[in-house]
Amino acid sequence: MAVRTAPAHAGDEGRALLAVGVTVLLWASAFIVIRDAAPHFSPGALALGRLLIGAAVLAVLLAARREGLPPRAAWPGVIGSGVLWFGVYFVALNWGEQWVDAGTASLVVNVGPILVALLSGWLLGEGFPGRLLTGVALAFAGAAVVGLAGSGPGQASLPGVLLCLLAAVGCATGILAQKPALGHASALQVTTFGCTVGAVACLPFAAALAQELTTAAPRAVLGMVYLGVFPTALAFSTWAYALARTSAGKTAATTYLVPAVVVLLSWLLLGEVPTPWALGGGLLCLAGVAVSRRTARAERTPALTEAEPAADSSRKSTALTAQHPHHSDVHTEENSGDPRP
C-alpha cells in the first residue's frame, strides 16, 4: 500500500539532517523546561497553553510568507497528525511523567521511532533497509541504557508506563499521517494547521488552564511560552521540513538522540552529572543514528548504477541521429510495416 509523499531532491539529505538536528536539540530542551513548569500546570492545561502559543506564532509566520490553506488532499494528514501527535502525544506524555521519572519516560516513548520505521515500510512503501533496521536497534539499545541509567528504583508505575506508551503510539501514528500531507502542502502549512487542530482537540482543558494561570509562578508561565515558541512552533517546523525530504523511518530514528541530549543538557544546566552508563548509552545512540542515516547513500548508489546504462543509451541514440539525420525516419518506416524498399 503506497502513499504519495514529497519527492526528494539533490542536496536535501544534508539540509534535512541540519533541520532534524535543530529539532532534536529543542525537543530535548523541552524535557528540562517541562520539569520546571509541570508542577504548576495539569497535563491537559500545559498541553493546551503550549499549543495555543505555538499556533499563534506559526500563524504569524504563515501570514508573513503569504501561504494560505493547505490543499484539500493534505487535510486528512493534517487532521490526523494534529489530533494524534499534537493532541494525544502532548497530553499523554505530560500525564505519564507525573507517574514515572524522565529516564523511564524517554525509554518507553522511544518505542515510537521503531513503530514509525516498521509502519512506514509497510504503509508508505519505504521498505525495510537493513542499515535502517540495524541503526534503529542500536539507537534503541542506547536509549534503553540512557533511560535505565537515569531511572531510580521504585519510580516506575504501570499507569505511567502505559501513558508513555500511549504517547509513543500517538507520536508514531501522527508522523505516519503527516508524511503524506507533506506531499501536498508545505512544511509550514502542515505544521501550522496540525498545531491548530491539536489546540482545538485540547480545548476541553481551557477552564483548567485559565484557573492555573492565575496561580502559576511567573517562571512556569515563561516556561510554557518557551515550550510554545521553540520546541513546538520552531522544532515541529524543522521536523516537517526534514520529514518532507527524507524517509519517515530515518527521520524518526534520529530522535533517539533526544535522551542523550537531555542527559547532556541536565549536566550543563542543572548540574546533574551523568553516569558512565548514561554516557555509554548516548554514544550508542549516536552510532545507531549514524548507521540509519547512511541508508540514503546506500539507496542512491544502486539507483544511479541503474540509471547510467539508460543515460548512455540515450546519448548514443542522440549521437547517431546527429550523424545520420534520416536514420530515425528509416527506423520508423521499417517498424511501421511500410512496403517500400
N, C-alpha and C positions, 0 to 999 in steps of 0.2 A: 504494500500500500504506500505509494509515493505521494508526497505532498509538495506543491510548488513552494520553493524557498528562494531567497535572494541569491542572485548569481555572484560568484567570486571573481575578482579581478586581480591582475598582476600587482604585486606590492601590497595587497590587502593584508597578508599574513602579519607583516611587521606592524602595521598600524593597529590591527586587531589585538596583537599582543600588548602593545602600549596601552590601548584603551582598557583591556581587561586588567592590566596591572594597576591602573588608577582605581578601577572598581574594587579589586581585592584590598588595596590599602584603605579605602574609605569604608568598605564593609567591615573590615577588621576594627577600625576606629569606632564603629558603631557599638561594638560589644563593650568597649571601655565607657562610652557615654551612657549607654543603657544601664550599666551597673550603677551609675550615679543618679540617673533620673527615675529608674523604675520604682524605688521605694515611695515616690511621691505620686505616682500615677498607676491606675489599674491597667491591665494588659490592653483592653479594648480602647481605653481613653488615650493611652500613649500611641497606639497604632493610628487612631483617627487624627490626633494632632499632628503627627509626623506626616501623614498622607495629605492633610489639608494644606500644610505649608509646602510640601513638595509639589502638589498640583498647582498651587498659586505661582511658584517660581517657574515651573515648566510652562504654564500658560503665558507668562510674560515672554519667555524665550520663543515660544511658538508664534506669538504675535509679532515679535521683532523680526523673525525670519519669514513672516508672511506665509506660513504654512497653515492651510485650513484643516477641514475634517479629513480623516483617512478615507480611502475608497471603501465602498460597501464590502468588497471582498475581504478587507482586513479586519472588519468588526468582530467576526466570531473569535479570532485570535486575541484581539484587544480585550474583549469582554472576559474571555477565559483566563487570560493572564492577570487581568485586574482583580477578578474575584478570587482566583486560586493563589496567586503569588502575592500581590499587594494586600489582599484581604486575609485569607486563611493563614498564610505563612507568617505575616506580621503578628497577628493576634495569638496564634498557637505558640510561636517562639517566645513572645513576651510572657505568656502564661506558663509555659514549660519551665522557663528559667526561674520561676518562683518556687519550683519544686526540686530542681536539680542544679548542681554547680555548673559553671560555664564550660569546664572541661568535658563533662558528660554530655552537655547540650551540643557542643561542637562535634563530638563524636557521633551522636545519633543523627544530627542534621546532615552530616556528611554522607549519609546513605543516599541523599538526593542526587548528587552527580552520578552515582552508579546507576540509579534508575533512569537518569537522562541518557547516559551512554547506551543502555540496553534498549530503552523505548525508542530513542531517536534512530537507532539502527534498524528498527522494525517499522515504525510509523512514518519516519521522514526519509526512509530509503538510504541512510548514511552508511549502512553496512556495519561490520564488526571488525575493523582493522586490528591485527594482532598487537601492534605497538600501542594503540589506544587502550585496549583491554589490559595490557601489561602495565602501562602507566597508571591507569585507574587503580589497579591492585596495589601498586607500590605507594601511590599517594594515599589511598585509604588506610593502608597499614601505618604510614607515617602519621596520619590524622588520629588513628586509634592510639598510637603511642603518646602523642601530644595530649589527647583527651584524658587518657588514663593517668598520665603523669600529673595532670592538674586536678584530678579528682580526689577529694578527701573521702575517708571511709564513712560509710553510712549516709552519704549525702544524696545518693540517687534514690528515686522512688518510682514505682510503677506508673502513677499518673503523670509524673513529669516526663518520663521516658516516652510514654505514649503520645503526649502532646508534642514533644520534639519530633517524634516520628511522623505525626500528622503535619508538622511544619515542613519536614523533608518531602513528603508526598505533595504538599501544596506547591513547594518550590519546583519540583521536577515537572509536574503536570503544567504548571504555569509557564515554564520555559518551553515545553513542547507546544503549547498553544501560541506562544509569542513568536516562535521561529517562522511559521508560515505567514504570519501577519507582516513580517518584515520583507516578504517578497512582494507586497502590495503597497506598503506605506513606508515612510522614513522612520529612522530610529527615534527621532524626537516626537513624531506623531504617535507612534505606538506607545512610547513611554508616558507621554503626557496624558493620553486618554486612558491608558491602563491604570495609571495612578489615580485619575479621577474616578474611574469605575470602582477601584478599591476603596476610595474615600466614601463613595455613596454606599457601598456594601457595609461600611463600618459606622454609618450614621446612627444606628441604634445605641451607640456608646456616646452620643453627643451630650446627653444630660450629665453623664458621669464626668466627661471632660470639662464641661462648664463649671461644675462644682469643684473639681480637683484643682483647676487653675487658680481658684481663689485662695487655696491653702498651700499650694506648692511653693517651695523655695525658689527664689529668682534663678539660682544656678540650675535647678532642674528644668525650669521653663526655657532657659537658654540652651540647655542640652536638647530639648525637644526641637527647638529651632534648628540647631546644628544637624540633628538627625533628618529633618525635613529637607534642608538645603543641600547637604553634601552626600551622606550615604543613600538618600532617596533620589532627589532630583538629578544630581550630577552623576552619581555612581550607576544608577539604573540607566541613564542615557548612554554612558560609555559602555555599559554592558550590552545594551541593544545594538550599539554601533559594532561591537566586536562580534556579537551573535549573527548579525547580518552578513558578516564577511568570512566566517569560518563555521565548521560544523558544530552542532549543539553539544555533541559528546566531548569534543576537545575544549570548547569554551567552558563547559561545566566542570571538567577535570581541573581546570586552573584554579577553581575556587577552593581546592584542597589546601591552597596556601594560606587561607584565612586563619585557621587555628594557629599556624606557625607565626603569622604576623601579629596575631593577638598576644601571643607569648612575648614577642619582641617589644611591642608597644607597652605591655604591662611592666616589662623590665625597665624601659626608658622613662615612662610617665608615672608609674605607680611604685617603682622601686621593688617590684616583685621579681626576685632573681629566679630565672628558670632553672629547673633541674637538668642534669646531664641527659636524662631520658627525654625531656621535652626538646632539648637542642637536637638530639639524635633523630627524633621524630620529625622535627622541622626539616632537617637535611633530607630525610627520606621523602617528605612531601615535595621538596624541590626536585629531587631525582625523578619522581613519578610524573610531575608536571612536564619536565623537560622531555621525557620519553613520549608522553602523549602528544605534545605539541610537534614533535618531529614527524608525526604521521603526514603532515602536509607535504613535506619534501618527498616522502616515500610514495605518496599517492600521485604527485605530479610527474615523477620520473617515468612511470610506465605510460602515462598519457602522452608525454612528449615523444617517447620512443615510438608509439603507435602513430603519432601524427606525422613524424618525419617522412616515412615512405609515401604517404599521400601527398605531402608538400613536394617531394622530389618528383613524383609522377606529374603533378600539376605544372612544375617548372619545365619538365621535359616536353610536355604537350604544348606549352606556350612557345618554347623554342622551336619546335617542329613546325608549328603553324607559321611562325615568322619566316622560317627558311622556305616553306612551301605554302604560299598563301592559299592555294586551291586544294590543299590536302584535306581540309575539313569538309569541303564541298564534295569531293570524290568519296570520302568515307561515308558521308550521309547518303549519297546516291546509292552506294553499294548496299548499305543496310536497309534502304527503303525498297529494295527489290526492283529498281529501275532496269528495264530490259536493254537499254542502250549499252553498246560495248565501250 
